[in-house]
């Protein structure tokens, strides 16, 4: 095992606020997971300046889930990437709070390395809230929006 | 509206088109027809002419022969099969429509012209009829969402290598997978996927490769940023051979990716990158950053030397809208 590689991976985790990272190369798989507890302070000042998109939105998600009124559900992000609420900078958002949606209604796009993924509402209902803003970096499983399913 | 003689003859390749019909469809005089025909001969077109039957196109670098592409793809591991159409709005939309009705991995939809070719963020892609390769391929990588970055990168590698080998020019990759030659964009690739939970996610990889456009054939707003193989080399490149070359390389790199994961593309991707040492600006989530590229990795992302000297790492999936400054 290459110690420098592990050091580099740890640096990547720290600079991006990651709790877990899996790295595959050739036939080797390295999986690193931080112990629960306070995150260690970033080692370098350069890392300290790095935005932590996961952290920024985590409190919202963490406080949001338990207080969610019964009957409302969240639309989770199916992948890591950047969330867009419209198909182009000049377009209207796909949907707005208060809009009624069908399961296949597109609520946004997630882009990761120029791969576009239109995110469907998944259920029939009414959009109650967006938990991320346009152009926000999102993580796998991060709640994107709250929907109140139709009865 | 008058039609372009080149397009009329290409659309009827192998068949006779009467002089009268040409005169009417192309609103062209006899002298105009002669000068246009000799320009096409200069481009490598071959014709038969007959006083009573008219003119018949026998060969042209602009002629895309799907049967020949499919023959050359027959031995590949990915079951590529090209269906070539005269005109569609978008080859990617057409590929998804086929996916929805049962088409699977290896289906390739190609068109002589696109009326609404799409780029990133709602940008239009300009598709000169019969001058470039406009096609979309369906892949269903077994790895699910985690491996999608690899598809982006291997598509760029396959396109760059195919353009280098077929056209004899140096082609390099601008993050994440535009292909540039001579300081301008020669190929754009836009991929789309659909969430499928833990099952494999389908990907439609849309390619636009500028092949035989002459210098004056790009719209004015693109002339400074777009190029073609013809502009770079002064020669025509056969569209049939180039499409075969892209699919052959796509198959090879996709195979390596399936066997060895994204790490098996890394060294080739980095070697072909145009980014090293370049000053760039991009979006990182909601933040806009700029700096000088010190490292490019399809596995990890981009490392920038920031104004002030610190090196900062940017995770691949959160980098978008990269431009040179």
Interface residues (C-beta under 8 A of the other chain):
Chain A: X11 X12 X15 X16 X23 X24 X25 X26 X27 X44 X45 X46 X47 X49 X50 X51 X53 X78 X79 X80 X81 X82 X87 X88 X89 X90 X91 X111 X112 X113 X114 X115 X116 X117 X118 X119 X120 X133 X135 X136 X137 X140
Chain B: X120 X121 X122 X123 X145 X148 X149 X151 X152 X153 X176 X177 X189 X190 X191 X192 X193 X194 X195 X197 X203 X260 X261 X262 X263 X264 X266 X283 X284 X285 X286 X287 X299 X300 X306 X310 X311 X312 X313 X315 X316 X317 X318 X319 X320
